[in-house]
Amino acid sequence: MFTSGMSPSLRFVTMLTTMLVAVPTGIKIFNWLKTMHGGSLVYRTHTLWALGFLVTFTLGGISGMFFPSIAMDTHLHETYFVVAHFHYVLVGGTVFGFFSAIYYWYPKMTGRMLDERLGTLHFLTAFVTYNGIFWPMHKLGVVGMARRHHTYFITTDDFTNLPEWAAEWNLFISVSAFLFFFSNFIMVANMLISLVRGEKAPADPWGGWSFEWMTSSPPPTPSFDWHNPPVLKDANEHIAHEPGRLGKWFNRLMVPEDHEEVSH
């Protein structure tokens, strides 16, 4: 937008709103971190993907804060830096969460546990090669490597453009991209093998407390006997009854029981 020829006043508004996007995003990141800090984590493959999402999404947000600067945005426009930022947010923030959900819900959907060794191998291979693709793009973007070009000039006696090491990094990125693509077949193989001869999944393999973990894996239809429904306990009960102001604030957010009188 900054290179589209808009008026200076509108460009200032665009700059300001672009900066303000970081405020709710930053709050949400600290929200996730504090939730895990005060929670009870089960360190399995789905947790690794969730942690990987936090790292990559945060790095993508940090690189995005260069773009509200009009001078920096003009320099970085249509370069590999934009590609790196976009994919750190999109792939790290969406695909990694999608992988985490697959590993988390697969036992409930199929009644079989995924192999944690293959899952860890998938995460390590994909996470390393993913960063091998997009992290060097920041450096290439800063020196001016444009995106959507099939070839580039490097610095020679006749042309002054990209340094010679840019071609080496570009090759490294291409190799990492192929490895990242093929690493996902580890997850596909894990899903197929586990479906045939994987360990049978219990009703609650992760220590969850919501209704879906109170029935067998995979769940029957109907999932519960509604003449004798299960009782869902409040996992936040220890916070709600803590002394001090935090407990009082939390209690105000809770829905009162049926037998309690609600004053209007």
C-alpha positions as CSV (number, residue, x, y, z in Angstrom):
1,M,0.0,0.0,0.0
2,F,2.9,2.4,0.8
3,T,4.1,2.0,-2.8
4,S,0.7,2.5,-4.4
5,G,0.9,6.3,-4.7
6,M,-1.7,7.0,-2.0
7,S,-1.8,10.5,-0.3
8,P,0.5,11.2,2.6
9,S,-2.3,11.5,5.1
10,L,-3.9,8.2,4.1
11,R,-0.4,6.6,4.1
12,F,0.0,7.8,7.7
13,V,-3.3,6.2,8.7
14,T,-2.3,2.9,7.0
15,M,1.1,3.1,8.9
16,L,-0.7,3.6,12.2
17,T,-3.2,0.8,11.8
18,T,-0.5,-1.6,10.7
19,M,1.4,-0.9,13.9
20,L,-1.7,-1.3,16.0
21,V,-2.3,-4.8,14.6
22,A,0.7,-5.9,16.8
23,V,-1.1,-5.0,20.0
24,P,-3.9,-7.7,20.1
25,T,-1.5,-10.1,18.5
26,G,1.1,-9.6,21.3
27,I,-1.5,-9.8,24.0
28,K,-2.7,-13.2,22.5
29,I,0.9,-14.5,22.4
30,F,1.4,-13.7,26.1
31,N,-2.0,-15.2,26.8
32,W,-0.9,-18.5,25.2
33,L,2.5,-18.5,27.0
34,K,0.9,-17.8,30.4
35,T,-1.8,-20.5,29.8
36,M,0.9,-23.1,29.2
37,H,3.0,-21.8,32.1
38,G,0.1,-22.2,34.5
39,G,-1.3,-25.4,32.9
40,S,-0.4,-29.0,33.0
41,L,1.3,-29.9,29.7
42,V,1.5,-33.4,28.3
43,Y,4.7,-33.4,26.3
44,R,3.7,-35.4,23.2
45,T,3.9,-34.6,19.5
46,H,0.9,-32.3,19.5
47,T,2.6,-30.2,22.2
48,L,5.7,-29.9,20.1
49,W,3.7,-28.6,17.2
50,A,1.9,-26.2,19.4
51,L,5.2,-24.9,20.8
52,G,6.6,-24.7,17.2
53,F,3.6,-22.7,16.2
54,L,4.3,-20.2,19.0
55,V,7.9,-19.7,18.0
56,T,7.3,-19.3,14.3
57,F,4.1,-17.1,14.7
58,T,6.0,-14.8,17.1
59,L,9.0,-14.5,14.7
60,G,6.6,-13.8,11.9
61,G,5.0,-11.0,13.9
62,I,8.3,-9.5,14.8
63,S,9.4,-9.4,11.1
64,G,6.0,-7.8,10.3
65,M,6.8,-4.8,12.5
66,F,9.4,-3.6,9.9
67,F,6.6,-3.0,7.3
68,P,4.8,-0.1,9.1
69,S,8.0,2.0,8.6
70,I,7.4,3.6,5.2
71,A,11.1,3.8,4.4
72,M,11.7,0.1,5.3
73,D,8.5,-1.0,3.5
74,T,9.6,0.8,0.3
75,H,12.9,-1.0,0.4
76,L,11.5,-4.4,1.3
77,H,8.5,-4.3,-1.1
78,E,8.3,-7.3,-3.4
79,T,11.4,-8.9,-1.9
80,Y,12.0,-12.3,-0.3
81,F,11.6,-10.5,3.1
82,V,7.9,-10.3,2.4
83,V,7.8,-14.0,1.5
84,A,9.5,-14.9,4.7
85,H,7.2,-12.8,6.9
86,F,4.1,-14.0,5.2
87,H,5.0,-17.7,5.5
88,Y,6.2,-17.5,9.1
89,V,2.8,-16.2,10.0
90,L,0.7,-18.4,7.6
91,V,2.6,-21.7,7.7
92,G,3.8,-21.4,11.3
93,G,0.5,-20.0,12.5
94,T,-1.9,-22.3,10.5
95,V,-0.2,-25.4,9.2
96,F,1.7,-26.1,12.4
97,G,-1.6,-25.8,14.4
98,F,-3.2,-28.1,11.9
99,F,-0.5,-30.7,12.4
100,S,-1.0,-30.4,16.2
101,A,-4.7,-30.9,15.8
102,I,-4.1,-34.1,13.8
103,Y,-1.8,-35.6,16.4
104,Y,-4.2,-34.6,19.2
105,W,-7.5,-35.8,17.8
106,Y,-6.3,-38.9,15.8
107,P,-6.7,-41.2,18.8
108,K,-10.3,-40.0,19.4
109,M,-11.2,-40.2,15.7
110,T,-9.8,-43.7,15.0
111,G,-9.3,-45.4,18.4
112,R,-5.6,-45.9,17.6
113,M,-2.6,-44.1,19.1
114,L,0.0,-42.6,16.7
115,D,3.6,-43.6,17.0
116,E,5.3,-40.9,19.1
117,R,8.7,-41.7,17.7
118,L,7.6,-41.1,14.1
119,G,5.7,-38.0,15.3
120,T,8.8,-36.5,16.9
121,L,10.8,-37.3,13.8
122,H,8.2,-35.6,11.7
123,F,8.3,-32.5,13.9
124,L,12.1,-32.2,14.1
125,T,12.5,-32.8,10.3
126,A,9.7,-30.4,9.3
127,F,10.6,-27.7,11.8
128,V,14.3,-27.6,10.9
129,T,13.7,-27.6,7.1
130,Y,10.8,-25.1,7.4
131,N,13.2,-22.6,9.0
132,G,15.8,-23.6,6.5
133,I,13.4,-22.3,3.8
134,F,12.2,-19.0,5.2
135,W,14.8,-17.8,7.6
136,P,17.5,-17.1,5.0
137,M,14.9,-15.2,2.9
138,H,15.0,-12.4,5.4
139,K,18.7,-11.8,4.6
140,L,18.1,-12.2,0.9
141,G,15.2,-9.7,1.0
142,V,17.3,-7.1,2.8
143,V,20.0,-7.2,0.0
144,G,17.2,-6.8,-2.6
145,M,16.4,-10.3,-4.0
146,A,13.0,-9.8,-5.6
147,R,10.3,-12.5,-5.5
148,R,8.4,-13.9,-8.5
149,H,11.6,-13.9,-10.7
150,H,12.9,-17.0,-12.3
151,T,16.5,-15.8,-12.5
152,Y,18.7,-13.0,-11.0
153,F,21.8,-11.1,-11.9
154,I,24.7,-11.4,-9.4
155,T,27.5,-8.9,-9.0
156,T,30.0,-9.2,-11.9
157,D,32.2,-6.8,-13.8
158,D,29.2,-5.9,-16.0
159,F,26.3,-5.9,-13.5
160,T,26.0,-4.8,-9.9
161,N,23.0,-6.5,-8.3
162,L,23.0,-9.4,-5.8
163,P,26.1,-10.7,-4.1
164,E,27.4,-14.1,-5.3
165,W,26.4,-15.8,-2.1
166,A,22.8,-15.1,-2.8
167,A,22.7,-18.0,-5.3
168,E,24.1,-20.4,-2.7
169,W,21.4,-19.4,-0.2
170,N,18.7,-19.7,-2.9
171,L,19.9,-23.3,-3.6
172,F,19.8,-24.0,0.1
173,I,16.2,-22.7,0.3
174,S,15.2,-25.0,-2.6
175,V,16.7,-28.1,-1.1
176,S,15.1,-27.3,2.3
177,A,11.7,-26.8,0.5
178,F,11.9,-30.3,-1.0
179,L,12.9,-31.8,2.3
180,F,10.0,-30.1,4.1
181,F,7.6,-31.4,1.6
182,F,8.8,-35.0,1.9
183,S,9.0,-34.8,5.7
184,N,5.2,-34.6,5.8
185,F,5.0,-38.1,4.3
186,I,6.3,-39.3,7.7
187,M,3.0,-38.2,9.2
188,V,1.0,-39.8,6.4
189,A,2.9,-43.1,7.0
190,N,2.4,-42.8,10.7
191,M,-1.4,-42.4,10.3
192,L,-1.7,-45.4,7.9
193,I,0.5,-47.7,10.0
194,S,-1.2,-46.7,13.2
195,L,-4.6,-47.2,11.7
196,V,-3.8,-50.8,10.9
197,R,-1.7,-52.0,13.9
198,G,-1.4,-49.0,16.3
199,E,-1.9,-49.3,20.0
200,K,-5.6,-49.0,21.0
201,A,-6.4,-45.6,22.3
202,P,-8.0,-45.2,25.8
203,A,-11.0,-42.8,26.2
204,D,-8.7,-40.1,27.6
205,P,-5.1,-40.5,26.5
206,W,-4.1,-36.8,27.2
207,G,-5.7,-36.2,30.6
208,G,-8.4,-34.0,29.2
209,W,-11.5,-33.0,31.2
210,S,-14.2,-32.1,28.7
211,F,-17.0,-34.3,27.5
212,E,-15.3,-35.7,24.4
213,W,-12.7,-37.5,26.6
214,M,-15.5,-39.1,28.8
215,T,-16.4,-41.6,26.1
216,S,-14.6,-44.3,24.3
217,S,-12.3,-43.8,21.3
218,P,-13.7,-43.7,18.7
219,P,-16.9,-42.5,20.3
220,P,-20.1,-44.4,19.8
221,T,-23.4,-43.0,18.5
222,P,-25.0,-41.8,20.7
223,S,-21.9,-41.0,22.8
224,F,-23.6,-41.0,26.2
225,D,-26.6,-42.5,27.9
226,W,-28.6,-39.3,28.4
227,H,-30.7,-40.9,31.1
228,N,-27.5,-40.9,33.2
229,P,-25.3,-38.2,31.6
230,P,-21.7,-37.7,32.8
231,V,-20.9,-34.9,35.2
232,L,-18.4,-32.3,33.9
233,K,-16.2,-31.0,36.7
234,D,-14.9,-27.4,36.7
235,A,-11.2,-27.6,35.8
236,N,-10.8,-24.0,37.0
237,E,-12.3,-24.7,40.4
238,H,-9.0,-24.2,42.2
239,I,-8.7,-20.7,40.7
240,A,-12.3,-19.7,41.4
241,H,-11.9,-20.5,45.1
242,E,-8.5,-18.9,45.6
243,P,-8.4,-16.1,48.2
244,G,-7.7,-12.7,47.0
245,R,-8.9,-10.4,44.2
246,L,-8.1,-12.9,41.4
247,G,-10.6,-15.4,42.7
248,K,-13.3,-12.8,43.1
249,W,-12.8,-11.5,39.6
250,F,-12.9,-15.1,38.2
251,N,-16.1,-15.8,40.1
252,R,-17.9,-12.9,38.5
253,L,-17.2,-14.5,35.1
254,M,-18.7,-17.8,36.0
255,V,-22.3,-18.8,35.3
256,P,-24.2,-19.2,38.7
257,E,-25.7,-22.5,39.6
258,D,-29.4,-23.0,39.2
259,H,-30.1,-23.0,42.9
260,E,-28.3,-19.7,43.4
261,E,-30.3,-16.5,43.3
262,V,-29.2,-13.9,40.8
263,S,-29.7,-10.4,41.9
264,H,-30.7,-7.8,39.2
